[in-house]
Amino acid sequence: MWEARAAAGRGAELLDWVRARELAREPLRRETFRAPQDRVLVITWWDAPYDAELPELPEPDGALVTRAVHRWRFEPVDGRAER
């Protein structure tokens, strides 16, 4: 998971920047989202172990974002809905 917050008024530009970035390998699935406060989120799915070396989206130009990109990895637990 890759998440960034654009500088004020630059959300559309950050979204375009993310959409133009290609990864060195194609994930099984890639989805891009936007949220209030000019946030952009990219989630990728991989057929790989949790600790595998995987390509990452880079950091955008510092003037395009308000802070460093946040990155997290998640793994499925068991496929059942939690209560």
C-alpha positions in Angstrom: 0.0 0.0 0.0 1.3 3.4 -1.0 -0.3 6.6 0.2 0.6 10.3 -0.3 -1.0 13.7 0.4 -0.6 16.3 -2.3 0.4 19.8 -1.7 -2.6 22.2 -1.5 -4.5 22.2 -4.8 -2.3 19.6 -6.5 -4.4 16.5 -5.9 -5.2 16.0 -9.6 -1.6 16.4 -10.5 -0.5 13.8 -7.9 -3.2 11.4 -9.2 -2.0 11.8 -12.8 1.6 11.3 -11.6 0.7 8.0 -9.9 -1.2 6.7 -12.8 1.8 7.4 -15.1 4.2 5.4 -12.9 4.9 1.8 -14.1 6.4 -0.8 -11.8 9.3 -3.0 -12.9 7.0 -6.0 -12.7 3.2 -6.1 -13.0 1.3 -7.0 -9.8 -1.7 -9.3 -9.9 -3.9 -6.3 -9.3 -3.4 -2.6 -8.9 -6.0 -0.1 -7.7 -5.8 3.6 -7.3 -8.0 5.7 -5.0 -8.4 9.3 -4.0 -9.8 10.9 -0.8 -10.4 14.3 0.7 -7.4 16.5 1.5 -5.9 15.6 -1.9 -4.8 12.1 -0.7 -3.9 9.3 -3.2 -3.7 5.7 -2.4 -2.4 2.8 -4.5 -2.9 -0.8 -3.4 -1.1 -3.7 -5.2 -1.6 -7.4 -4.9 1.3 -9.8 -5.5 1.7 -13.6 -5.7 4.8 -13.5 -3.5 5.9 -14.2 0.1 5.4 -11.3 2.6 9.1 -10.5 2.7 9.8 -10.8 -1.0 11.6 -8.0 -2.9 8.9 -6.2 -4.8 8.9 -3.1 -6.9 7.6 0.1 -5.2 6.2 3.3 -6.5 8.8 6.1 -6.0 8.6 9.2 -3.9 7.1 12.1 -5.9 8.9 15.4 -6.2 8.9 17.1 -2.8 7.0 20.1 -4.1 4.1 17.8 -5.1 3.4 16.3 -1.7 3.1 17.6 1.9 5.1 14.8 3.5 6.9 11.6 2.8 4.9 8.8 1.2 3.6 6.2 3.6 4.1 2.5 2.7 2.7 -0.6 4.4 2.5 -4.2 3.5 -0.4 -6.4 4.5 -1.0 -10.1 4.1 -4.3 -12.0 4.1 -5.1 -13.8 7.3 -7.7 -16.5 6.6 -10.3 -15.4 4.2 -13.2 -15.3 6.7 -15.0 -12.2 7.8 -14.0 -11.1 11.3 -16.5 -10.2 13.9 
